[in-house]
Amino acid sequence: MLWEVLKSFSHKQRQLFLRFVWGRSRLPISSADFSQKFVILSCRHNTDGTLPISHTCFFQLEVPRYTCAEVMREKLLYAITNCMAIDGDFRAQDLDWEADD
């Protein structure tokens, strides 16, 4: 279901998703440039009311077992647009996340 939902996202929403799960707004140019693989984990709380959880340092996403793709899409969109406190040491606050470079 996750891949189906991500395919329905706009380019901007995909950038927000990447920032949510990895703390970056764009992918590396080649697969050799990835420092770690993207890991999808099952969430402990599997209700339609649970938001996904990301671990940006590890490029991991915990996804509840939602009842349908529409619920997953709604929860992911909420998380990627509202849950941006990824920076425990406040280094990312000075980054221009909107920049194209």
C-alpha positions, 0 to 999 in steps of 0.5 A, a space after each residue: 500500500 505504501 508504494 501505491 500511496 507514494 505514487 499518488 503524491 505530488 513532487 512536493 509531497 514526495 520531497 516532504 516524505 523524503 524529509 520526514 523519513 530521512 531528513 533530506 529533500 532529495 535522493 542521491 544521484 546514484 544508488 551507490 551514493 546511498 549511505 543506508 537502505 530505506 527500511 519499512 517497519 511494522 508499527 506496534 500500534 496498528 490502528 487507523 488513528 496512529 500516525 507513522 513514525 520516522 527514524 531519520 538517522 536510520 532512514 526508517 519508517 514505522 507504518 501501522 497496518 492501516 485498513 486502506 490506502 486512503 487512510 494511509 495517504 491521509 496519515 502520511 500527508 498529515 505526518 509529512 506536513 505537520 511533524 517536522 521536528 527532526 532536529 534534536 541539535 537544531 542544525 537543520 533550522 538554518 537549512 533552506 528546505 525549499 532550495 532546488 540545489 
